[in-house]
Amino acid sequence: MKNTIVAAGLVAALVITGCTSMSTHRDPSAEFRKDYGKVVDNGFRLPAIPVRKIDKKFLRQIVDYQTRERPGTVVVSVKERFLYLVQPDGKAVRYGIGVGKQGFAWAGSAYVGWKAEWPTWTPPAPMLKRKPELKKYAGGMPPGLGNPLGARAMYLMRNGQDTMYRLHGTPEWWTIGTAASSGCIRLMNQDIIDLHSRIKSGAKVVVRQS
């Protein structure tokens, strides 16, 4: 009886001091919250992204990455839904991406022809035919939180010609890791801002479908 009382007392003490396994639960997304919090950028207020609702592998992080490409090169893995920014010493910054129809139609090497902050979006002619309601944007949709290109866009060129392929932001964070209905390669707005700050115009971009 005495031993039972002592054991019960020890269990109670552990609960009070927080030493049981029940109190050691840790939110695996907590380390990413600082990267995806509210942002005021060029006068636009980007809301925080609910990282708990996103698979952790699609959140921005440093990973081991072996490649022959030089640091500063962007490698887009369409099948994996990842974009890698190659770093020295076998590392890369990895971002989750969403891939639209245009993103499935092109592969190869290009370079960043120019970059834009809060770009204007102009619907392509085929889209205007499919969606007549977008004709009001035939001259371009002004920058804003609802703009499909998001907070940043990088326009890819090859042999001096526009590939019509873009790396761009999106307010639709839930499409990351999926095949989106339209667009090229989309990143969460907080991620495209980060990527935009790290690369220069002229940077090499390699797009791999498999």
N, CA, C and O of each residue as an XYZ file, in Angstrom:
840
protein
N       0.831     -1.201      0.000
C       0.000      0.000      0.000
C       0.863      1.247      0.000
O       0.591      2.200     -0.730
N       1.903      1.239      0.820
C       2.818      2.377      0.910
C       3.501      2.626     -0.428
O       3.638      3.773     -0.854
N       3.937      1.534     -1.104
C       4.597      1.672     -2.400
C       3.651      2.259     -3.448
O       4.069      3.045     -4.299
N       2.388      1.878     -3.383
C       1.394      2.397     -4.333
C       1.224      3.886     -4.160
O       1.128      4.613     -5.149
N       1.185      4.361     -2.921
C       1.021      5.789     -2.634
C       2.224      6.575     -3.152
O       2.069      7.650     -3.732
N       3.443      6.024     -2.935
C       4.665      6.689     -3.392
C       4.677      6.811     -4.915
O       5.007      7.868     -5.452
N       4.315      5.725     -5.616
C       4.299      5.727     -7.079
C       3.305      6.742     -7.608
O       3.597      7.462     -8.563
N       2.132      6.804     -6.992
C       1.118      7.769     -7.419
C       1.621      9.190     -7.238
O       1.366     10.067     -8.063
N       2.351      9.404     -6.126
C       2.900     10.730     -5.882
C       3.921     11.128     -6.918
O       3.965     12.290     -7.324
N       4.757     10.180     -7.366
C       5.757     10.473     -8.386
C       5.102     10.835     -9.710
O       5.547     11.761    -10.389
N       4.042     10.110    -10.086
C       3.332     10.404    -11.329
C       2.729     11.794    -11.275
O       2.800     12.549    -12.244
N       2.126     12.136    -10.123
C       1.530     13.460     -9.974
C       2.581     14.548    -10.091
O       2.333     15.593    -10.693
N       3.770     14.304     -9.512
C       4.845     15.291     -9.565
C       5.331     15.497    -10.991
O       5.620     16.623    -11.395
N       5.421     14.407    -11.756
C       5.862     14.517    -13.139
C       4.886     15.319    -13.975
O       5.288     16.113    -14.825
N       3.581     15.105    -13.724
C       2.576     15.849    -14.470
C       2.664     17.334    -14.162
O       2.586     18.171    -15.061
N       2.830     17.659    -12.869
C       2.895     19.056    -12.445
C       4.105     19.750    -13.032
O       4.008     20.904    -13.451
N       5.245     19.076    -13.072
C       6.484     19.702    -13.550
C       6.614     19.631    -15.067
O       7.603     20.106    -15.625
N       5.617     19.039    -15.743
C       5.652     19.002    -17.203
C       6.661     18.017    -17.750
O       7.212     18.256    -18.825
N       6.925     16.927    -17.066
C       7.948     15.976    -17.498
C       7.365     14.755    -18.182
O       8.093     13.795    -18.437
N       6.084     14.759    -18.486
C       5.513     13.600    -19.147
C       5.499     13.829    -20.653
O       5.629     14.960    -21.123
N       5.341     12.748    -21.400
C       5.344     12.838    -22.856
C       4.171     13.662    -23.378
O       4.228     14.189    -24.490
N       3.106     13.776    -22.579
C       1.943     14.522    -23.021
C       2.263     16.001    -23.205
O       1.597     16.669    -23.996
N       3.243     16.524    -22.512
C       3.528     17.952    -22.556
C       4.694     18.298    -23.478
O       5.098     19.457    -23.562
N       5.229     17.303    -24.162
C       6.394     17.564    -25.011
C       6.022     17.672    -26.488
O       6.906     17.708    -27.344
N       4.717     17.724    -26.798
C       4.292     17.853    -28.199
C       4.804     19.171    -28.770
O       4.698     20.218    -28.133
N       5.359     19.107    -29.972
C       5.902     20.293    -30.632
C       5.314     20.433    -32.019
O       5.297     19.481    -32.799
N       4.846     21.590    -32.311
C       4.278     21.856    -33.630
C       5.404     21.859    -34.660
O       6.267     22.736    -34.600
N       5.433     20.912    -35.607
C       6.534     20.830    -36.579
C       6.595     22.026    -37.513
O       7.619     22.237    -38.163
N       5.534     22.813    -37.600
C       5.527     23.974    -38.494
C       6.019     25.244    -37.806
O       6.196     26.274    -38.457
N       6.241     25.176    -36.487
C       6.571     26.386    -35.733
C       7.826     27.082    -36.244
O       7.883     28.312    -36.267
N       8.835     26.312    -36.656
C      10.098     26.902    -37.097
C       9.954     27.686    -38.394
O      10.832     28.479    -38.733
N       8.865     27.477    -39.122
C       8.680     28.151    -40.405
C       7.816     29.405    -40.305
O       7.726     30.166    -41.268
N       7.186     29.629    -39.167
C       6.219     30.722    -39.080
C       6.848     32.080    -39.347
O       6.219     32.951    -39.948
N       8.079     32.264    -38.907
C       8.723     33.564    -39.107
C       8.919     33.876    -40.580
O       8.952     35.044    -40.968
N       9.050     32.841    -41.407
C       9.251     33.040    -42.843
C       7.950     33.341    -43.573
O       7.970     33.828    -44.703
N       6.824     33.058    -42.938
C       5.542     33.170    -43.617
C       4.551     34.045    -42.854
O       3.338     33.898    -43.006
N       5.066     34.942    -42.046
C       4.205     35.854    -41.308
C       3.717     37.002    -42.183
O       4.005     37.050    -43.379
N       2.976     37.926    -41.577
C       2.471     39.093    -42.293
C       3.636     39.922    -42.825
O       4.665     40.062    -42.165
N       3.461     40.466    -44.022
C       4.508     41.270    -44.659
C       3.880     42.526    -45.253
O       2.852     42.462    -45.927
N       4.509     43.662    -44.995
C       4.138     44.896    -45.683
C       5.231     45.144    -46.720
O       6.397     45.336    -46.375
N       4.842     45.137    -47.988
C       5.815     45.206    -49.069
C       5.320     46.191    -50.125
O       4.267     45.990    -50.731
N       6.087     47.250    -50.337
C       5.717     48.271    -51.341
C       4.293     48.787    -51.138
O       3.584     49.089    -52.098
N       3.895     48.880    -49.890
C       2.560     49.396    -49.587
C       1.466     48.349    -49.568
O       0.338     48.656    -49.183
N       1.761     47.122    -49.973
C       0.779     46.041    -49.967
C       0.967     45.206    -48.694
O       2.091     44.935    -48.271
N      -0.150     44.810    -48.102
C      -0.112     44.029    -46.867
C      -0.427     42.568    -47.163
O      -1.581     42.199    -47.379
N       0.608     41.750    -47.170
C       0.418     40.320    -47.404
C       0.020     39.633    -46.106
O       0.689     39.817    -45.089
N      -1.042     38.853    -46.115
C      -1.434     38.136    -44.894
C      -0.470     36.993    -44.585
O       0.245     36.508    -45.462
N      -0.467     36.582    -43.336
C       0.337     35.415    -42.947
C      -0.213     34.170    -43.632
O      -1.411     34.067    -43.894
N       0.674     33.237    -43.915
C       0.276     31.973    -44.539
C       0.143     30.911    -43.443
O       1.056     30.759    -42.631
N      -0.960     30.182    -43.402
C      -1.165     29.160    -42.360
C      -0.306     27.921    -42.617
O      -0.769     26.941    -43.201
N       0.933     27.977    -42.178
C       1.884     26.912    -42.510
C       1.462     25.551    -41.968
O       1.903     24.524    -42.484
N       0.623     25.521    -40.946
C       0.158     24.234    -40.413
C      -0.622     23.436    -41.457
O      -0.695     22.209    -41.390
N      -1.200     24.149    -42.418
C      -2.039     23.501    -43.414
C      -1.256     23.074    -44.653
O      -1.836     22.540    -45.598
N       0.050     23.306    -44.655
C       0.881     22.986    -45.806
C       1.861     21.883    -45.442
O       2.452     21.915    -44.362
N       2.041     20.923    -46.311
C       3.026     19.865    -46.082
C       4.389     20.520    -45.853
O       4.829     21.344    -46.654
N       5.044     20.154    -44.771
C       6.310     20.778    -44.389
C       7.349     20.743    -45.502
O       8.177     21.649    -45.595
N       7.321     19.723    -46.342
C       8.350     19.613    -47.379
C       8.252     20.736    -48.405
O       9.222     21.012    -49.110
N       7.092     21.387    -48.499
C       6.925     22.467    -49.462
C       7.233     23.845    -48.879
O       7.062     24.859    -49.555
N       7.681     23.882    -47.642
C       8.065     25.146    -47.025
C       9.548     25.413    -47.262
O      10.345     24.478    -47.338
N       9.912     26.665    -47.379
C      11.282     27.073    -47.710
C      12.281     26.525    -46.679
O      12.080     26.660    -45.472
N      13.362     25.905    -47.179
C      14.372     25.337    -46.285
C      15.667     25.053    -47.038
O      15.678     24.924    -48.263
N      16.742     24.961    -46.289
C      18.042     24.598    -46.844
C      18.143     23.076    -46.867
O      17.883     22.418    -45.860
N      18.522     22.519    -48.019
C      18.613     21.060    -48.144
C      19.934     20.684    -48.803
O      20.587     21.509    -49.442
N      20.311     19.425    -48.633
C      21.458     18.889    -49.377
C      21.033     18.722    -50.830
O      19.934     18.246    -51.113
N      21.907     19.114    -51.744
C      21.528     19.047    -53.156
C      22.777     18.946    -54.007
O      23.559     19.892    -54.102
N      22.956     17.790    -54.626
C      24.120     17.554    -55.466
C      23.773     17.830    -56.924
O      22.828     17.248    -57.456
N      24.517     18.699    -57.564
C      24.271     19.057    -58.952
C      25.545     19.603    -59.571
O      26.439     20.072    -58.866
N      25.622     19.539    -60.883
C      26.755     20.128    -61.587
C      26.538     21.615    -61.864
O      27.446     22.312    -62.318
N      25.332     22.087    -61.586
C      25.041     23.496    -61.841
C      25.754     24.390    -60.829
O      25.974     23.998    -59.683
N      26.103     25.571    -61.262
C      26.828     26.497    -60.399
C      25.911     27.150    -59.373
O      24.708     27.272    -59.602
N      26.477     27.571    -58.241
C      25.685     28.343    -57.280
C      25.049     29.557    -57.952
O      25.671     30.218    -58.783
N      23.828     29.833    -57.587
C      23.088     30.922    -58.200
C      22.153     30.459    -59.294
O      21.308     31.226    -59.755
N      22.293     29.189    -59.723
C      21.411     28.625    -60.745
C      20.090     28.201    -60.109
O      20.067     27.688    -58.990
N      19.009     28.415    -60.821
C      17.694     27.957    -60.399
C      17.372     26.662    -61.142
O      17.459     26.613    -62.369
N      17.004     25.621    -60.408
C      16.599     24.352    -61.008
C      15.152     24.085    -60.602
O      14.834     23.984    -59.417
N      14.292     23.972    -61.594
C      12.877     23.698    -61.352
C      12.619     22.224    -61.641
O      12.829     21.760    -62.762
N      12.166     21.496    -60.634
C      11.795     20.092    -60.809
C      10.273     20.015    -60.837
O       9.616     20.002    -59.796
N       9.731     19.964    -62.051
C       8.279     19.999    -62.213
C       7.625     18.811    -61.532
O       6.623     18.973    -60.834
N       8.172     17.623    -61.721
C       7.565     16.412    -61.166
C       7.556     16.441    -59.640
O       6.577     16.040    -59.012
N       8.659     16.920    -59.045
C       8.747     16.960    -57.585
C       7.943     18.095    -56.975
O       7.603     18.054    -55.792
N       7.635     19.121    -57.785
C       7.008     20.351    -57.295
C       7.960     21.123    -56.381
O       7.551     21.674    -55.359
N       9.251     21.152    -56.774
C      10.253     21.909    -56.032
C      11.012     22.837    -56.963
O      11.200     22.544    -58.144
N      11.438     23.949    -56.418
C      12.389     24.837    -57.081
C      13.613     24.924    -56.179
O      13.497     25.197    -54.984
N      14.789     24.688    -56.763
C      16.044     24.723    -56.017
C      16.871     25.928    -56.460
O      17.059     26.149    -57.656
N      17.358     26.698    -55.508
C      18.343     27.730    -55.789
C      19.678     27.197    -55.297
O      19.909     27.101    -54.092
N      20.554     26.852    -56.230
C      21.803     26.174    -55.899
C      22.700     27.080    -55.065
O      22.885     28.259    -55.370
N      23.253     26.493    -54.003
C      24.165     27.178    -53.090
C      25.523     26.469    -53.106
O      25.624     25.356    -53.623
N      26.553     27.085    -52.557
C      27.850     26.396    -52.477
C      27.795     25.181    -51.547
O      26.862     25.020    -50.761
N      28.807     24.342    -51.658
C      29.020     23.222    -50.730
C      27.882     22.208    -50.722
O      27.528     21.682    -49.667
N      27.302     21.927    -51.898
C      26.308     20.867    -51.983
C      24.993     21.173    -51.301
O      24.315     20.262    -50.826
N      24.627     22.423    -51.245
C      23.369     22.829    -50.615
C      22.494     23.576    -51.618
O      22.957     23.993    -52.680
N      21.228     23.735    -51.261
C      20.311     24.532    -52.069
C      19.214     25.065    -51.164
O      18.874     24.454    -50.151
N      18.664     26.211    -51.542
C      17.438     26.684    -50.919
C      16.297     26.057    -51.720
O      16.208     26.239    -52.934
N      15.442     25.329    -51.041
C      14.352     24.635    -51.733
C      13.016     25.307    -51.409
O      12.712     25.613    -50.256
N      12.238     25.522    -52.456
C      10.916     26.129    -52.325
C       9.869     25.183    -52.908
O      10.136     24.504    -53.899
N       8.713     25.133    -52.321
C       7.607     24.401    -52.919
C       6.984     25.226    -54.028
O       6.957     26.454    -53.948
N       6.483     24.566    -55.062
C       5.882     25.273    -56.191
C       4.551     24.635    -56.579
O       4.270     23.482    -56.250
N       3.749     25.415    -57.281
C       2.580     24.903    -57.971
C       2.862     25.027    -59.457
O       3.543     25.961    -59.881
N       2.354     24.112    -60.243
C       2.673     24.081    -61.677
C       1.395     24.199    -62.486
O       0.500     23.363    -62.365
N       1.307     25.235    -63.313
C       0.153     25.410    -64.178
C       0.351     24.734    -65.518
O       1.375     24.092    -65.752
N      -0.620     24.875    -66.394
C      -0.561     24.211    -67.700
C       0.678     24.616    -68.493
O       1.319     23.780    -69.130
N       1.010     25.920    -68.448
C       2.196     26.361    -69.169
C       3.452     25.725    -68.598
O       4.416     25.476    -69.323
N       3.438     25.463    -67.301
C       4.590     24.855    -66.651
C       4.854     23.434    -67.098
O       5.981     22.948    -67.002
N       3.809     22.754    -67.594
C       3.982     21.384    -68.070
C       4.395     21.335    -69.536
O       4.702     20.269    -70.068
N       4.401     22.488    -70.179
C       4.605     22.500    -71.625
C       6.015     22.869    -72.039
O       6.301     22.938    -73.234
N       6.890     23.105    -71.102
C       8.213     23.608    -71.475
C       9.285     23.016    -70.570
O       9.055     22.804    -69.379
N      10.451     22.751    -71.135
C      11.592     22.263    -70.363
C      12.862     22.705    -71.066
O      12.852     23.017    -72.257
N      13.947     22.728    -70.320
C      15.221     23.132    -70.897
C      15.878     24.223    -70.084
O      15.540     24.432    -68.919
N      16.827     24.926    -70.704
C      17.572     25.981    -70.022
C      17.158     27.349    -70.540
O      16.859     27.514    -71.723
N      17.146     28.310    -69.655
C      16.826     29.685    -70.000
C      17.586     30.584    -69.028
O      18.439     30.119    -68.273
N      17.270     31.847    -69.058
C      17.862     32.773    -68.084
C      16.829     33.825    -67.730
O      15.887     34.072    -68.484
N      17.019     34.440    -66.572
C      16.099     35.484    -66.125
C      16.365     36.734    -66.944
O      17.395     37.388    -66.776
N      15.432     37.067    -67.832
C      15.599     38.244    -68.674
C      15.396     39.527    -67.903
O      16.170     40.477    -68.027
N      14.345     39.541    -67.106
C      14.112     40.695    -66.241
C      13.224     40.270    -65.075
O      12.561     39.234    -65.120
N      13.230     41.084    -64.048
C      12.472     40.819    -62.835
C      11.532     42.000    -62.579
O      11.819     43.132    -62.969
N      10.422     41.720    -61.926
C       9.472     42.789    -61.636
C       8.909     42.627    -60.227
O       8.608     41.515    -59.793
N       8.773     43.734    -59.527
C       8.108     43.761    -58.233
C       6.669     44.209    -58.433
O       6.416     45.234    -59.067
N       5.739     43.453    -57.901
C       4.314     43.720    -58.047
C       3.973     44.003    -59.508
O       3.567     45.110    -59.863
N       4.146     42.985    -60.346
C       3.957     43.163    -61.792
C       2.493     43.312    -62.201
O       1.579     42.913    -61.479
N       2.305     43.888    -63.361
C       1.000     43.911    -64.016
C       0.800     42.579    -64.736
O       1.737     42.040    -65.326
N      -0.411     42.056    -64.688
C      -0.713     40.790    -65.361
C      -1.611     41.052    -66.566
O      -2.652     41.698    -66.445
N      -1.203     40.548    -67.721
C      -2.003     40.663    -68.941
C      -2.431     39.270    -69.383
O      -1.577     38.455    -69.733
N      -3.714     38.975    -69.378
C      -4.171     37.637    -69.791
C      -3.782     37.354    -71.240
O      -3.958     38.220    -72.097
N      -3.259     36.168    -71.533
C      -2.932     35.824    -72.924
C      -4.200     35.698    -73.760
O      -5.286     35.456    -73.235
N      -4.042     35.866    -75.068
C      -5.196     35.841    -75.975
C      -6.051     34.580    -75.848
O      -7.277     34.691    -75.821
N      -5.444     33.361    -75.768
C      -6.281     32.159    -75.636
C      -7.147     32.191    -74.375
O      -8.284     31.718    -74.385
N      -6.606     32.747    -73.294
C      -7.382     32.817    -72.057
C      -8.545     33.796    -72.203
O      -9.632     33.560    -71.676
N      -8.311     34.892    -72.918
C      -9.386     35.857    -73.127
C     -10.531     35.242    -73.922
O     -11.696     35.576    -73.708
N     -10.187     34.331    -74.850
C     -11.236     33.651    -75.616
C     -12.042     32.710    -74.724
O     -13.263     32.609    -74.847
N     -11.333     32.021    -73.822
C     -12.008     31.078    -72.929
C     -12.812     31.792    -71.857
O     -13.870     31.324    -71.436
N     -12.295     32.927    -71.428
C     -12.925     33.650    -70.313
C     -13.165     35.109    -70.713
O     -12.369     35.989    -70.385
N     -14.259     35.354    -71.418
C     -14.549     36.720    -71.880
C     -14.616     37.739    -70.747
O     -14.400     38.930    -70.970
N     -14.915     37.278    -69.529
C     -15.012     38.210    -68.399
C     -13.678     38.863    -68.073
O     -13.632     39.853    -67.344
N     -12.584     38.310    -68.615
C     -11.263     38.892    -68.364
C     -10.885     39.979    -69.369
O      -9.807     40.567    -69.275
N     -11.766     40.245    -70.324
C     -11.437     41.241    -71.339
C     -11.177     42.616    -70.738
O     -10.471     43.428    -71.335
N     -11.734     42.880    -69.579
C     -11.487     44.169    -68.924
C     -10.027     44.329    -68.520
O      -9.569     45.434    -68.230
N      -9.286     43.186    -68.505
C      -7.865     43.229    -68.173
C      -6.976     43.069    -69.401
O      -5.778     42.815    -69.278
N      -7.562     43.218    -70.577
C      -6.782     43.045    -71.812
C      -5.606     44.006    -71.859
O      -4.578     43.711    -72.468
N      -5.759     45.152    -71.216
C      -4.665     46.122    -71.153
C      -3.773     45.938    -69.941
O      -2.828     46.699    -69.733
N      -4.081     44.916    -69.132
C      -3.260     44.621    -67.955
C      -4.016     44.810    -66.666
O      -4.725     45.802    -66.496
N      -3.872     43.861    -65.748
C      -4.435     43.984    -64.403
C      -3.418     44.672    -63.505
O      -2.267     44.239    -63.442
N      -3.810     45.721    -62.816
C      -2.862     46.424    -61.947
C      -2.334     45.506    -60.841
O      -2.972     44.509    -60.504
N      -1.176     45.840    -60.279
C      -0.639     45.053    -59.163
C      -1.609     45.056    -57.985
O      -2.390     45.990    -57.805
N      -1.543     44.008    -57.202
C      -2.407     43.925    -56.025
C      -2.444     42.531    -55.457
O      -1.867     41.602    -56.021
N      -3.127     42.385    -54.336
C      -3.171     41.092    -53.647
C      -3.884     40.022    -54.465
O      -3.624     38.833    -54.279
N      -4.784     40.426    -55.372
C      -5.493     39.456    -56.186
C      -4.867     39.208    -57.539
O      -5.375     38.394    -58.310
N      -3.774     39.889    -57.848
C      -3.109     39.723    -59.134
C      -2.512     38.317    -59.244
O      -1.797     37.893    -58.336
N      -2.785     37.585    -60.327
C      -2.290     36.201    -60.445
C      -0.775     36.060    -60.418
O      -0.270     34.983    -60.101
N      -0.023     37.134    -60.746
C       1.438     37.050    -60.709
C       2.001     37.316    -59.315
O       3.196     37.145    -59.077
N       1.144     37.729    -58.411
C       1.591     37.914    -57.039
C       2.552     39.068    -56.855
O       2.522     40.053    -57.592
N       3.413     38.923    -55.849
C       4.293     40.015    -55.434
C       5.517     40.199    -56.310
O       6.105     41.280    -56.319
N       5.915     39.176    -57.044
C       7.112     39.259    -57.883
C       6.921     38.356    -59.104
O       6.146     37.400    -59.081
N       7.647     38.688    -60.161
C       7.678     37.809    -61.341
C       9.064     37.870    -61.949
O       9.711     38.917    -61.952
N       9.512     36.738    -62.462
C      10.766     36.646    -63.187
C      10.471     36.059    -64.559
O       9.888     34.981    -64.675
N      10.879     36.777    -65.592
C      10.531     36.454    -66.968
C      11.715     35.759    -67.637
O      12.825     36.290    -67.668
N      11.463     34.575    -68.167
C      12.545     33.751    -68.678
C      12.745     33.933    -70.182
O      11.792     33.971    -70.960
N      14.007     34.043    -70.560
C      14.400     34.249    -71.950
C      15.311     33.106    -72.405
O      15.983     32.464    -71.597
N      15.313     32.873    -73.712
C      16.262     31.927    -74.302
C      16.617     32.426    -75.696
O      15.736     32.715    -76.506
N      17.923     32.525    -75.969
C      18.404     33.029    -77.260
C      17.807     34.392    -77.593
O      17.491     34.685    -78.746
N      17.659     35.213    -76.566
C      17.150     36.558    -76.766
C      15.651     36.652    -76.965
O      15.129     37.741    -77.204
N      14.940     35.524    -76.869
C      13.498     35.499    -77.073
C      12.770     35.172    -75.772
O      13.237     34.364    -74.970
N      11.634     35.805    -75.580
C      10.807     35.523    -74.410
C      10.214     34.120    -74.542
O       9.554     33.817    -75.536
N      10.442     33.278    -73.559
C       9.885     31.923    -73.585
C       8.403     31.902    -73.217
O       7.735     30.881    -73.378
N       7.888     33.039    -72.718
C       6.533     33.128    -72.173
C       6.383     32.289    -70.911
O       5.275     31.964    -70.484
N       7.527     31.948    -70.326
C       7.573     31.130    -69.119
C       7.958     32.044    -67.960
O       8.904     32.823    -68.071
N       7.231     31.953    -66.848
C       7.475     32.835    -65.718
C       7.618     32.066    -64.399
O       7.011     31.015    -64.193
N       8.431     32.626    -63.535
C       8.429     32.252    -62.119
C       7.712     33.408    -61.430
O       8.114     34.563    -61.572
N       6.666     33.106    -60.694
C       5.891     34.217    -60.132
C       5.250     33.829    -58.808
O       5.230     32.662    -58.418
N       4.735     34.834    -58.139
C       4.080     34.610    -56.863
C       2.615     34.251    -57.056
O       2.087     34.285    -58.168
N       1.978     33.911    -55.959
C       0.544     33.638    -55.981
C      -0.031     33.854    -54.585
O       0.613     33.526    -53.588
N      -1.238     34.405    -54.513
C      -1.914     34.485    -53.225
C      -2.560     33.159    -52.836
O      -3.005     32.991    -51.700
N      -2.613     32.220    -53.777
C      -3.287     30.934    -53.547
C      -2.301     29.910    -52.990
O      -1.862     29.002    -53.696
N      -1.963     30.071    -51.721
C      -0.956     29.205    -51.086
C      -1.359     27.743    -51.117
O      -0.497     26.864    -51.113
N      -2.660     27.468    -51.149
C      -3.140     26.084    -51.123
C      -2.857     25.327    -52.415
O      -3.026     24.109    -52.466
N      -2.424     26.037    -53.465
C      -2.112     25.359    -54.731
C      -0.664     24.882    -54.786
O      -0.278     24.210    -55.742
N       0.140     25.214    -53.785
C       1.541     24.787    -53.780
C       1.616     23.272    -53.594
O       0.976     22.703    -52.709
N       2.413     22.637    -54.452
C       2.508     21.182    -54.423
C       1.505     20.502    -55.330
O       1.431     19.274    -55.374
N       0.723     21.308    -56.062
C      -0.317     20.734    -56.915
C      -0.125     21.156    -58.373
O       0.763     21.945    -58.697
N      -0.970     20.616    -59.234
C      -1.057     21.061    -60.618
C      -2.164     22.098    -60.672
O      -3.345     21.752    -60.626
N      -1.790     23.367    -60.771
C      -2.761     24.456    -60.775
C      -3.450     24.525    -62.134
O      -2.994     23.924    -63.107
N      -4.547     25.259    -62.186
C      -5.331     25.313    -63.412
C      -4.692     26.181    -64.485
O      -4.946     25.980    -65.673
N      -3.874     27.135    -64.089
C      -3.258     28.022    -65.072
C      -1.940     28.552    -64.517
O      -1.586     28.298    -63.366
N      -1.223     29.292    -65.358
C       0.033     29.883    -64.912
C       1.231     29.016    -65.254
O       1.097     27.952    -65.859
N       2.398     29.486    -64.858
C       3.641     28.767    -65.113
C       4.108     28.088    -63.833
O       3.538     27.080    -63.417
N       5.150     28.641    -63.207
C       5.631     28.124    -61.927
C       5.312     29.157    -60.864
O       5.803     30.284    -60.921
N       4.509     28.787    -59.914
C       4.078     29.717    -58.880
C       4.657     29.338    -57.527
O       4.754     28.159    -57.187
N       5.037     30.346    -56.763
C       5.516     30.189    -55.403
C       4.638     31.036    -54.490
O       4.020     31.998    -54.946
N       4.578     30.695    -53.228
C       3.885     31.550    -52.276
C       4.525     32.935    -52.292
O       5.729     33.060    -52.512
N       3.732     33.965    -52.062
C       4.250     35.323    -52.173
C       5.471     35.566    -51.286
O       6.423     36.220    -51.712
N       5.453     35.048    -50.066
C       6.616     35.234    -49.196
C       7.853     34.552    -49.786
O       8.973     35.025    -49.591
N       7.658     33.454    -50.498
C       8.784     32.744    -51.100
C       9.295     33.440    -52.355
O      10.505     33.509    -52.572
N       8.391     33.955    -53.182
C       8.862     34.624    -54.397
C       9.589     35.918    -54.049
O      10.503     36.318    -54.769
N       9.205     36.573    -52.971
C       9.934     37.757    -52.513
C      11.343     37.361    -52.099
O      12.311     38.054    -52.415
N      11.452     36.238    -51.385
C      12.765     35.761    -50.947
C      13.628     35.372    -52.141
O      14.797     35.751    -52.209
N      13.062     34.619    -53.083
C      13.815     34.191    -54.262
C      14.250     35.398    -55.087
O      15.394     35.467    -55.536
N      13.355     36.330    -55.281
C      13.645     37.541    -56.051
C      14.838     38.295    -55.466
O      15.651     38.850    -56.205
N      14.938     38.314    -54.145
C      16.025     39.045    -53.489
C      17.369     38.336    -53.613
O      18.418     38.954    -53.435
N      17.340     37.036    -53.918
C      18.563     36.235    -53.943
C      19.179     36.104    -55.336
O      20.377     35.847    -55.449
N      18.400     36.271    -56.384
C      18.941     36.038    -57.718
C      18.986     37.331    -58.521
O      18.271     38.289    -58.228
N      19.833     37.339    -59.530
C      20.022     38.519    -60.360
C      19.474     38.267    -61.763
O      19.333     37.124    -62.196
N      19.173     39.349    -62.454
C      18.824     39.214    -63.865
C      19.987     38.546    -64.581
O      21.146     38.858    -64.309
N      19.690     37.639    -65.484
C      20.720     36.876    -66.174
C      20.994     35.529    -65.549
O      21.715     34.720    -66.133
N      20.437     35.261    -64.368
C      20.669     33.980    -63.714
C      20.144     32.834    -64.568
O      19.094     32.952    -65.199
N      20.878     31.726    -64.585
C      20.467     30.542    -65.350
C      19.315     29.839    -64.656
O      19.277     29.726    -63.430
N      18.382     29.371    -65.464
C      17.245     28.615    -64.967
C      17.139     27.322    -65.771
O      17.103     27.352    -67.001
N      17.090     26.195    -65.080
C      16.960     24.886    -65.712
C      15.617     24.293    -65.285
O      15.338     24.155    -64.094
N      14.801     23.951    -66.260
C      13.492     23.365    -65.991
C      13.510     21.898    -66.396
O      13.775     21.561    -67.550
N      13.227     21.034    -65.434
C      13.219     19.593    -65.672
C      11.826     19.035    -65.448
O      11.213     19.258    -64.404
N      11.331     18.305    -66.446
C       9.997     17.727    -66.320
C      10.009     16.399    -65.572
O       8.985     15.986    -65.028
N      11.156     15.727    -65.540
C      11.219     14.421    -64.863
C      12.408     14.386    -63.931
O      12.641     13.377    -63.266
